Amino acid sequence: MPETTSVPKKPVLFVLTSHGTKGEGGQPTGFYLGEVTHPLAVLEAAGIAVEFASIKGGEPPVDGLDLNDGTNVRYWNDEGFRAAIRTTVRLDDIDPARYAAIFFAGGHGAMWDLPQSRAVDRVTRSVFEAGGAVAAVCHGPAALVNVKLSDGRYLVAGRNVSAFTDSEERAVGLDKTVPFLLASTLVERGATHHPAADWTSKVVVDGRLITGQNPQSATGVGEALRDILSA
């Protein structure tokens, strides 16, 4: 018998950083556009609904506004998408029971506000412990470094993950700017980090936890999340 697929009745919650500067230097940052549009394109093509939240709500700052990327252009010129981004729900106001999965986009801003957010901890734990999926790409896994399950263990402890590597952070010259090195910190939390060469796609699936290394991994994270939700 061929496998049957189904569309989940609940949407996926995309969570974006509200932090707009890199450290004390003030260089602008935010969420990385392609790490939203590429997974979004995969999920929407599969008929899976997506809703948006951010740490502070409203319109979060955007980074990586690459309009040579056809997927970015399609969404950036789509008024429905732009309206959704302008009016994100504050994560603290979210009822996690409404969602089949939670996804954290990257962008360097994620390194500052996602790990410090109690709402990230609460909503992620609730989605995961209710049987939902947790996904993140690039700097998005910064959201997971402080998430604990109800038994007090870190969600990532004993799990296989991928995330923006220390090597990639050094390559972009921000290893001394970010508040911590993401891959190393995930390892400190008990995760096994699986790096690929800089700027190559790497997606790691460990049960209902899906993580990707960099912008090149965004589509693959979306595909893995789609496959889990449609199984």
C-alpha positions as CSV (number, residue, x, y, z in Angstrom):
1,M,0.0,0.0,0.0
2,P,1.4,3.5,-0.8
3,E,1.9,5.9,2.1
4,T,-0.9,8.3,2.5
5,T,-0.3,11.9,3.5
6,S,-2.6,14.3,5.3
7,V,-2.6,18.0,6.0
8,P,-2.5,18.8,9.8
9,K,-5.6,20.5,11.1
10,K,-3.5,22.9,13.1
11,P,-1.1,25.5,11.6
12,V,2.6,25.9,12.1
13,L,3.8,28.9,14.1
14,F,6.7,30.8,12.6
15,V,8.6,32.8,15.3
16,L,10.8,35.8,14.3
17,T,13.3,37.8,16.3
18,S,12.4,41.4,17.3
19,H,16.0,42.3,17.9
20,G,17.4,44.8,15.4
21,T,21.0,45.4,16.2
22,K,24.2,43.4,16.3
23,G,25.8,44.0,19.7
24,E,27.0,47.4,20.8
25,G,28.1,48.5,17.3
26,G,24.5,49.0,16.3
27,Q,24.8,47.3,12.9
28,P,21.3,46.5,11.8
29,T,20.0,42.9,11.8
30,G,16.7,41.1,12.4
31,F,15.1,37.9,10.9
32,Y,16.7,36.5,7.8
33,L,14.1,36.8,5.0
34,G,15.1,33.7,3.1
35,E,14.9,31.6,6.2
36,V,11.2,32.5,6.4
37,T,10.2,32.5,2.7
38,H,11.9,29.2,1.7
39,P,10.3,27.0,4.4
40,L,7.0,28.9,4.0
41,A,7.0,28.1,0.3
42,V,7.4,24.4,1.0
43,L,4.7,24.3,3.6
44,E,2.2,26.4,1.6
45,A,2.7,24.2,-1.4
46,A,1.7,21.2,0.8
47,G,-1.4,23.0,2.0
48,I,-0.1,23.5,5.5
49,A,-1.2,26.8,7.1
50,V,1.4,29.1,8.7
51,E,0.9,31.9,11.3
52,F,3.5,34.5,12.5
53,A,4.6,35.6,15.9
54,S,7.6,37.6,17.2
55,I,9.1,38.3,20.6
56,K,7.6,41.8,20.8
57,G,4.8,41.5,18.3
58,G,4.1,43.9,15.4
59,E,6.6,44.3,12.6
60,P,10.0,42.7,13.3
61,P,13.2,44.0,11.7
62,V,14.3,42.2,8.5
63,D,17.8,41.2,7.5
64,G,19.0,39.3,4.4
65,L,16.7,41.2,2.1
66,D,18.0,39.5,-1.0
67,L,15.8,40.4,-3.9
68,N,17.9,38.5,-6.4
69,D,16.2,35.4,-4.7
70,G,13.1,34.5,-6.6
71,T,11.3,33.1,-3.6
72,N,12.1,36.2,-1.6
73,V,10.8,38.5,-4.4
74,R,7.5,36.5,-4.7
75,Y,6.7,36.9,-1.0
76,W,8.1,40.4,-0.6
77,N,5.8,41.6,-3.4
78,D,2.8,39.7,-1.9
79,E,0.6,42.0,0.2
80,G,-0.8,39.2,2.2
81,F,2.7,38.1,3.3
82,R,3.7,41.7,4.0
83,A,0.6,42.3,6.1
84,A,1.2,39.1,8.1
85,I,4.8,40.3,8.8
86,R,3.6,43.7,9.8
87,T,1.1,42.4,12.3
88,T,2.9,39.4,14.0
89,V,1.4,38.3,17.3
90,R,3.5,38.8,20.5
91,L,4.7,35.3,21.4
92,D,3.7,35.8,25.0
93,D,0.1,36.0,23.8
94,I,0.2,32.7,22.0
95,D,-1.8,29.6,23.0
96,P,0.6,26.8,22.0
97,A,-2.3,24.3,21.9
98,R,-3.4,25.9,18.6
99,Y,-0.2,24.7,16.7
100,A,1.0,21.5,15.2
101,A,4.6,22.8,15.2
102,I,6.8,25.8,16.0
103,F,9.6,27.0,13.7
104,F,12.3,29.5,14.6
105,A,13.8,31.5,11.7
106,G,17.4,32.8,12.0
107,G,19.0,36.1,11.4
108,H,21.6,37.4,13.9
109,G,18.9,39.1,15.9
110,A,17.8,35.7,17.1
111,M,21.0,35.4,19.2
112,W,19.9,38.2,21.5
113,D,16.2,37.8,22.2
114,L,15.2,34.2,21.5
115,P,17.3,32.6,24.2
116,Q,16.2,35.1,26.9
117,S,12.5,34.8,26.2
118,R,10.3,33.0,28.7
119,A,7.6,32.8,26.1
120,V,10.0,30.8,23.8
121,D,10.6,28.4,26.7
122,R,6.9,28.0,27.5
123,V,5.5,27.7,24.0
124,T,8.3,25.4,22.7
125,R,8.0,23.1,25.6
126,S,4.2,23.0,25.3
127,V,4.2,22.3,21.6
128,F,6.9,19.6,21.9
129,E,5.3,17.8,24.9
130,A,1.9,17.8,23.2
131,G,3.5,15.8,20.4
132,G,4.2,18.7,18.0
133,A,7.3,19.3,16.0
134,V,10.0,21.9,16.8
135,A,12.1,23.3,13.9
136,A,14.8,25.9,13.6
137,V,17.4,27.0,11.0
138,C,20.7,28.9,11.1
139,H,20.6,31.1,14.2
140,G,17.1,30.0,14.9
141,P,18.3,27.2,17.2
142,A,19.4,29.9,19.6
143,A,15.8,29.7,20.7
144,L,16.5,26.2,22.0
145,V,19.6,26.7,24.1
146,N,17.5,27.5,27.3
147,V,14.3,25.5,26.6
148,K,13.7,22.9,29.3
149,L,11.2,20.1,29.4
150,S,8.9,19.6,32.3
151,D,11.4,17.2,33.9
152,G,14.0,19.9,34.0
153,R,16.2,18.5,31.2
154,Y,17.2,20.7,28.2
155,L,15.1,19.9,25.2
156,V,18.3,19.5,23.1
157,A,20.1,17.2,25.7
158,G,20.9,13.9,24.1
159,R,19.6,15.0,20.7
160,N,21.2,15.5,17.3
161,V,21.2,19.0,16.0
162,S,22.5,21.3,13.3
163,A,23.0,25.1,13.6
164,F,25.1,28.0,12.4
165,T,28.6,26.7,13.1
166,D,31.4,28.4,15.0
167,S,33.4,28.3,11.8
168,E,30.7,30.2,9.9
169,E,30.4,32.8,12.7
170,R,34.1,33.4,12.5
171,A,33.9,33.6,8.7
172,V,31.4,36.5,8.9
173,G,33.5,38.2,11.5
174,L,30.9,38.2,14.3
175,D,32.3,35.5,16.6
176,K,33.3,38.3,19.1
177,T,30.0,40.2,18.6
178,V,27.4,37.6,19.3
179,P,26.6,36.9,23.0
180,F,27.7,33.3,22.6
181,L,28.7,30.8,20.0
182,L,25.6,28.9,19.0
183,A,27.0,25.5,18.1
184,S,29.3,25.3,21.1
185,T,26.5,26.3,23.4
186,L,24.2,23.6,22.1
187,V,26.9,21.1,22.8
188,E,27.2,22.5,26.3
189,R,23.5,21.8,26.7
190,G,24.1,18.1,25.9
191,A,23.3,18.1,22.2
192,T,25.4,16.4,19.5
193,H,26.1,19.0,16.8
194,H,26.6,17.8,13.3
195,P,28.4,20.4,11.2
196,A,28.8,20.5,7.4
197,A,31.3,22.6,5.5
198,D,30.6,26.3,5.7
199,W,27.7,27.5,3.5
200,T,26.5,24.0,2.5
201,S,23.1,22.6,3.3
202,K,22.8,20.5,6.4
203,V,19.5,19.3,8.0
204,V,19.3,17.1,11.0
205,V,16.1,15.3,12.0
206,D,15.9,13.7,15.5
207,G,12.4,12.6,16.0
208,R,10.2,15.7,16.1
209,L,13.2,18.0,16.3
210,I,14.4,19.5,13.0
211,T,17.4,21.8,12.7
212,G,19.3,23.3,9.8
213,Q,22.8,24.9,9.7
214,N,22.5,28.0,7.6
215,P,20.4,29.8,5.0
216,Q,21.3,27.1,2.4
217,S,19.4,24.7,4.7
218,A,16.1,26.6,4.9
219,T,14.3,24.7,2.2
220,G,15.5,21.4,3.6
221,V,14.2,22.2,7.0
222,G,10.8,23.1,5.5
223,E,10.7,19.8,3.6
224,A,11.6,17.8,6.7
225,L,8.9,19.7,8.7
226,R,6.4,19.1,5.9
227,D,7.1,15.4,5.8
228,I,6.7,15.0,9.6
229,L,3.5,16.9,9.7
230,S,2.1,15.1,6.6
231,A,3.0,11.6,7.7
